[in-house]
């Protein structure tokens, strides 16, 4: 408490000083608009591919999957602001990737265990 009061007393405008740098930490309006436009485009293209049915089923599926992966990258970059530029960005990115790996392992191994249990019960 005393440290917080000392920071308040040393600040000239009466607000608590912070080491938080808000320049690129949360992005700006331009970043959000770019992310939104890319997300809309990356949603409209697969929708159009599926609705028109001009391509084969395999081509359509691979196109939708590829554009979905690109859209995941857009969301991570423009909305979650994961990057390798700053030390905090690297830490956030590695934390996200580790969490995704754990979730993937838990879900994947659970499905595998359930499938194998079902297969064993059928014998």
N, C-alpha and C positions, 0 to 999 in steps of 0.2 A: 504494500500500500504506500509506503514512504517513497519508493522509487517512482511510482505512478504520479504522486503528488509533486515530486521534484521535476518530473518532465512537464507537468502542467505549469509549474511556476516558471520554468525556464523558457516556455513558449510565449512569444509576445502577443499573439492574438487570442489566447485563452483556450485554444483547442489543444488536445493532447497530440504531441508530436508522434509521428509514426515513421517507421522505416519502410513502409509500403510504397513502392513505386508504381504509380497508376498510369505510366506512359503507355506501355504495351502489355501490361499484366492482364488486363481484361479486354483488350482489343478496343477498337473504336467503331464508330458507326459504319465506316467504309468496309471494315473487315466483316461485320455482320451482314451488310448488304451483299457483298461478294459471296459469302457463304450461303445466304438465302437464295440468290439467283442460281448459283451452281446446284443447290439442292433441288430447286424446282426443275431445272433443266435435266438433272440426272434422275428425276422421277418421271418426267414427261416422256423421255425417250423410251424407256422400257415399257411404259404404258402404251405408247403408240405402237411399238413393235408387237406387243401381245394382241392389241385390239385389231390391228390391220391383218396380221397373220401372213405377211408377205414372205417371210423366211421360214426355213425348216424348223422343226421343233428343237433340234439340237442347237442350231445357231441362235435361236431365240433364248434358250435357257442359258447358254454361255454368255450371251450379251447382257442378259439381266443380272447374272452373277457378277460379271466384270464391272458393270456400272454400279452395282450394289457395293462392291468393294471400294470403288472410287468414291462413292458417296460416304462410306464409313470414314475414309481418309479426310474428306472435306469437313465432316462433322468434328473429327478430332482436331483438325487444324484451325478451323474458323470459329467453332463454338466452344470447344473445350480448351483451346489454345495450348495444345501439347506441342512442344518443340524441343529442339536440342540446342537452341541458341544460348539460353541462359542456364545457369546452374540449377535454378528452381524449375525451369522447364524440363531439364533432363531428369531431375528427381521425380517430377510429376509424371513424365512419360514412362519411366521405368516402373513407378508404382502402378500406373494404369495397366501396363503390359503384364506385370506380375499378377495383378488381380484378375485380368482376363485369362491368364494361363491357369490359375487355380480354379476359376469357375469352369473353364473348358474341361479340365481334368475331372472335377467333381461330377459334372453333368455327363461327360463321355464315359467315365468309369461306371457311373450308376446305370446308364443305359446298357453297357456291356454286361454288368453283373445281372441285371434283370433279364436280359436276353438269354444268357447262359443258364440262369436258374430255370427259366421257362423251358429251354431245350432239354435240360436234365429231367424235368418233371414229365416230359412227353415220352420218355423211354419206358 
